[in-house]
Amino acid sequence: MSNDLEKNTALEVRSSEDQTSAKNLATLVYALQALSFFIGITIFAAIIINYIKMEDVKGTWVQSHFRWQIRTFWFTLLWSILGGITVPIFIGYLILMGDFIWLIYRIAKGWLRLSNNRPMYSE
């Protein structure tokens, strides 16, 4: 009986450590996304980390943050390309400004929910 209790306790500790590690990874990705406003290439480092470490966060509440971060990257890239293409007809400036504001919103909302230990989606 004591052995079963020790196993369960060890699993709970391991699970808690996994959750902390996953949260630290998501925090790093949000930081890299935010840093991309100053050093643009860091957003690419962030998405690479998301894809490489996806298996490590699978099954944790942090998985929803990874999905949020990945979607943030791809939609930001899409709108940046569309904005860049349409700059010659001036609507591109509005698209790029909207994309910039939307990216700030996505990083802020995600990081705040992460700091409160809350998933991004109700699953």
PAZAPA-4460 file (N, C-alpha, C; in steps of 0.05 Angstrom, whole numbers, plus 32768, in hexadecimal, padded with zeros to 4 digits):
% residues 123
    n_x    n_y    n_z   ca_x   ca_y   ca_z    c_x    c_y    c_z   seq   type   mol
   8010   7FE8   8000   8000   8000   8000   8011   8019   8000     1      M     A
   8026   8019   8010   8038   8030   8012   8046   8034   7FF7     2      S     A
   804C   801F   7FE9   805A   8020   7FD0   8048   802E   7FBB     3      N     A
   802E   8028   7FBB   801B   8035   7FA9   8019   8053   7FAE     4      D     A
   8018   805A   7FC8   8017   8076   7FD0   8030   8085   7FC6     5      L     A
   8047   8078   7FC9   8060   8084   7FBF   805F   8088   7FA1     6      E     A
   8055   8075   7F92   8053   8077   7F75   8041   808E   7F6D     7      K     A
   8029   8090   7F7A   8016   80A5   7F74   8022   80C0   7F7A     8      N     A
   8030   80C2   7F91   803D   80DC   7F98   8052   80E3   7F84     9      T     A
   8062   80CF   7F7C   8077   80D5   7F68   806B   80DE   7F4E    10      A     A
   8054   80D2   7F45   8047   80DB   7F2D   803C   80F7   7F2F    11      L     A
   8031   80FE   7F46   8027   8119   7F4B   803D   812D   7F49    12      E     A
   8054   8127   7F55   806B   8139   7F55   8075   813C   7F38    13      V     A
   8078   8125   7F2A   8081   8126   7F0F   806E   8136   7EFE    14      R     A
   8054   8132   7F02   8040   8141   7EF3   8042   815F   7EF9    15      S     A
   8046   8166   7F11   804A   8182   7F19   8063   818E   7F0C    16      S     A
   8078   817E   7F0C   8091   8188   7EFF   808D   818B   7EE1    17      E     A
   807E   8178   7ED4   8078   817B   7EB8   8068   8194   7EB2    18      D     A
   8055   8199   7EC3   8044   81B1   7EC0   8055   81CB   7EC2    19      Q     A
   8067   81CB   7ED5   8078   81E2   7ED9   808B   81E6   7EC1    20      T     A
   8096   81D0   7EB7   80A8   81D1   7EA0   8098   81DA   7E87    21      S     A
   8080   81D1   7E83   806F   81D9   7E6D   8069   81F7   7E6F    22      A     A
   8062   8200   7E87   805C   821C   7E8A   8074   822D   7E85    23      K     A
   808C   8224   7E8D   80A4   8233   7E87   80AA   8235   7E69    24      N     A
   80A4   8220   7E5B   80A7   8220   7E3E   8094   8234   7E31    25      L     A
   807B   8234   7E39   8067   8247   7E2E   806F   8264   7E35    26      A     A
   807A   8268   7E4D   8083   8283   7E55   8099   828C   7E43    27      T     A
   80AC   827A   7E3D   80C2   8280   7E2B   80B8   8288   7E0F    28      L     A
   80A4   8279   7E05   809A   827F   7DEB   808C   829A   7DEA    29      V     A
   807C   82A0   7DFF   806F   82BB   7E00   8084   82D1   7E01    30      Y     A
   809A   82CC   7E10   80AF   82E0   7E12   80BD   82E4   7DF7    31      A     A
   80C2   82CE   7DE9   80CE   82D0   7DCE   80BB   82DE   7DBA    32      L     A
   80A1   82D8   7DBC   808E   82E6   7DAB   808E   8304   7DB1    33      Q     A
   808F   830B   7DCA   808F   8328   7DD2   80A9   8335   7DC9    34      A     A
   80BF   8327   7DCC   80D9   8331   7DC4   80DB   8336   7DA6    35      L     A
   80CA   8329   7D97   80CB   832C   7D7A   80C3   8348   7D71    36      S     A
   80B7   8358   7D82   80B2   8374   7D7C   80CC   8383   7D79    37      F     A
   80E1   837A   7D86   80FB   8387   7D86   810F   8378   7D75    38      F     A
   810E   835E   7D77   8120   834C   7D67   810E   8338   7D59    39      I     A
   8107   833F   7D40   80F2   8330   7D31   80F6   8312   7D30    40      G     A
   810E   8309   7D2F   8114   82EC   7D2B   810B   82DB   7D42    41      I     A
   8108   82E6   7D5A   8101   82D6   7D71   80E5   82C9   7D6E    42      T     A
   80D4   82D4   7D5E   80BA   82C7   7D5A   80BD   82AC   7D4C    43      I     A
   80D2   82AA   7D3B   80D7   8290   7D2E   80E3   827C   7D42    44      F     A
   80F3   8285   7D54   80FD   8274   7D69   80E6   826A   7D7A    45      A     A
   80D3   827B   7D7F   80BC   8273   7D8F   80AC   825D   7D82    46      A     A
   80A6   825F   7D68   8096   824B   7D5B   80A6   8231   7D59    47      I     A
   80C0   8232   7D55   80D0   821A   7D55   80CE   820B   7D70    48      I     A
   80D0   821A   7D85   80CD   820E   7DA0   80B1   8202   7DA3    49      I     A
   809C   8210   7D9A   8081   8205   7D9B   8080   81E9   7D8E    50      N     A
   808A   81E7   7D76   8088   81CE   7D68   809A   81B8   7D73    51      Y     A
   80B2   81BF   7D7C   80C4   81AB   7D87   80BA   81A1   7DA2    52      I     A
   80AF   81B2   7DB2   80A7   81AA   7DCD   808A   81A3   7DD1    53      K     A
   807B   81A2   7DBA   805E   819C   7DBC   8059   8182   7DCB    54      M     A
   8069   816D   7DC6   8065   8154   7DD4   8069   8156   7DF2    55      E     A
   807A   8168   7DFA   8080   816B   7E17   8068   8177   7E26    56      D     A
   8058   8187   7E18   8041   8194   7E26   8027   8185   7E21    57      V     A
   8027   8171   7E10   800F   8162   7E0A   8002   8157   7E23    58      K     A
   7FE9   815B   7E26   7FDA   8151   7E3E   7FDB   8163   7E56    59      G     A
   7FE7   817A   7E53   7FE7   818E   7E69   7FD5   81A5   7E61    60      T     A
   7FCE   81B6   7E74   7FBE   81CD   7E6E   7FCE   81E1   7E5D    61      W     A
   7FE8   81DF   7E5D   7FF9   81F1   7E4E   7FF8   81EB   7E30    62      V     A
   7FEE   81D4   7E29   7FEC   81CD   7E0C   7FDA   81E2   7DFE    63      Q     A
   7FC6   81EC   7E0B   7FB5   8200   7DFE   7FC4   8219   7DF8    64      S     A
   7FD7   8220   7E09   7FE8   8238   7E04   7FFA   8233   7DEC    65      H     A
   8004   821B   7DE9   8014   8216   7DD1   8004   8218   7DB8    66      F     A
   7FEB   820E   7DB8   7FDA   8211   7DA1   7FD4   822E   7D9C    67      R     A
   7FCF   823E   7DB1   7FCA   825B   7DAE   7FE3   8269   7DA2    68      W     A
   7FFA   8262   7DAB   8013   826E   7DA1   8018   8267   7D84    69      Q     A
   8013   824E   7D7D   8017   8245   7D61   8003   8254   7D4F    70      I     A
   7FEB   8255   7D57   7FD7   8264   7D47   7FDE   8282   7D45    71      R     A
   7FE7   828D   7D5B   7FF0   82A9   7D5B   8006   82AD   7D46    72      T     A
   8019   829C   7D45   802F   829E   7D32   8025   829D   7D15    73      F     A
   8015   8288   7D0F   800D   8285   7CF3   7FFB   829B   7CE9    74      W     A
   7FE8   82A4   7CFA   7FD6   82B9   7CF1   7FE5   82D4   7CF0    75      F     A
   7FF8   82D8   7D01   8009   82F0   7D00   8019   82F0   7CE6    76      T     A
   8024   82D9   7CDF   8033   82D7   7CC6   8021   82DC   7CAE    77      L     A
   800A   82D0   7CAE   7FF7   82D3   7C98   7FF0   82F1   7C94    78      L     A
   7FE8   82FE   7CAA   7FE0   831A   7CA7   7FF8   832D   7CA1    79      W     A
   800F   8325   7CAA   8027   8335   7CA3   802D   8333   7C85    80      S     A
   802A   831B   7C7A   802F   8318   7C5D   801A   8327   7C4E    81      I     A
   8000   8324   7C55   7FEB   8332   7C47   7FEE   8351   7C4A    82      L     A
   7FF6   835A   7C61   7FFB   8376   7C65   8012   8380   7C55    83      G     A
   8028   8370   7C54   803F   8378   7C44   8039   837A   7C26    84      G     A
   8029   8367   7C1D   8021   8366   7C00   8010   837E   7BF9    85      I     A
   7FFF   8386   7C0C   7FEC   839C   7C06   7FF5   83B8   7C0E    86      T     A
   800E   83BA   7C18   8018   83D4   7C1F   8018   83E8   7C07    87      V     A
   801E   83DF   7BEF   801D   83F2   7BD8   8001   83FF   7BD4    88      P     A
   7FEC   83F2   7BDD   7FD2   83FE   7BDA   7FC8   840A   7BF5    89      I     A
   7FDA   840D   7C07   7FD6   841A   7C21   7FC5   840B   7C35    90      F     A
   7FB4   83F9   7C2D   7FA5   83E9   7C40   7FB7   83D8   7C51    91      I     A
   7FCF   83D1   7C46   7FE2   83C1   7C53   7FEB   83CC   7C6E    92      G     A
   7FED   83E7   7C6F   7FF4   83F4   7C89   7FE0   83EE   7C9E    93      Y     A
   7FC6   83EF   7C97   7FB1   83E9   7CAA   7FB2   83CC   7CB3    94      L     A
   7FB7   83BA   7C9F   7FB8   839E   7CA6   7FD0   8399   7CB8    95      I     A
   7FE7   83A5   7CB3   7FFF   83A1   7CC4   7FFA   83AC   7CE0    96      L     A
   7FED   83C3   7CE1   7FE7   83CF   7CFC   7FD4   83BD   7D0C    97      M     A
   7FC0   83B2   7CFE   7FAD   83A0   7D0B   7FBB   8387   7D14    98      G     A
   7FCD   837D   7D04   7FDC   8365   7D0A   7FEE   8369   7D23    99      D     A
   7FFB   8380   7D24   800C   8388   7D3A   7FFC   8388   7D54   100      F     A
   7FE5   8395   7D54   7FD3   8397   7D6B   7FC9   837C   7D73   101      I     A
   7FC1   836C   7D60   7FB7   8351   7D65   7FCC   8340   7D72   102      W     A
   7FE5   8342   7D69   7FFB   8333   7D74   7FFF   833B   7D92   103      L     A
   7FFF   8354   7D97   8002   835D   7DB3   7FEC   8351   7DC4   104      I     A
   7FD3   8352   7DBA   7FBC   8347   7DC9   7FC0   8329   7DCF   105      Y     A
   7FC8   831A   7DBA   7FCB   82FD   7DBD   7FE1   82F6   7DD2   106      R     A
   7FF7   8305   7DD1   800D   8300   7DE4   8004   8307   7E00   107      I     A
   7FF7   831E   7E03   7FEF   8327   7E1E   7FDA   8314   7E2A   108      A     A
   7FC5   830E   7E1A   7FB0   82FC   7E24   7FBB   82E1   7E2C   109      K     A
   7FCB   82D6   7E1A   7FD7   82BB   7E20   7FE9   82BB   7E38   110      G     A
   7FFA   82CF   7E3A   800D   82D0   7E50   7FFE   82D4   7E6B   111      W     A
   7FEA   82E5   7E6B   7FDA   82E9   7E83   7FCC   82D0   7E8C   112      L     A
   7FC0   82C2   7E7A   7FB3   82A9   7E81   7FC7   8294   7E8B   113      R     A
   7FDE   8293   7E7E   7FF3   8280   7E86   7FFC   8287   7EA3   114      L     A
   8000   82A0   7EA9   8009   82A8   7EC3   7FF4   82A1   7ED9   115      S     A
   7FDB   829F   7ED1   7FC6   8298   7EE3   7FC0   827A   7EE2   116      N     A
   7FD1   826B   7ED5   7FCE   824E   7ED3   7FB4   8245   7EC6   117      N     A
   7FAC   8254   7EB2   7F92   824E   7EA4   7F98   8247   7E87   118      R     A
   7F89   8233   7E7D   7F8D   822C   7E61   7F81   8242   7E4F   119      P     A
   7F87   8241   7E36   7F7D   8255   7E23   7F61   824F   7E1A   120      M     A
   7F59   8236   7E18   7F3F   822F   7E0E   7F31   821D   7E22   121      Y     A
   7F17   821E   7E22   7F07   820C   7E33   7F05   81F2   7E24   122      S     A
   7F13   81DE   7E2D   7F13   81C4   7E1E   7F04   81AF   7E2D   123      E     A
***
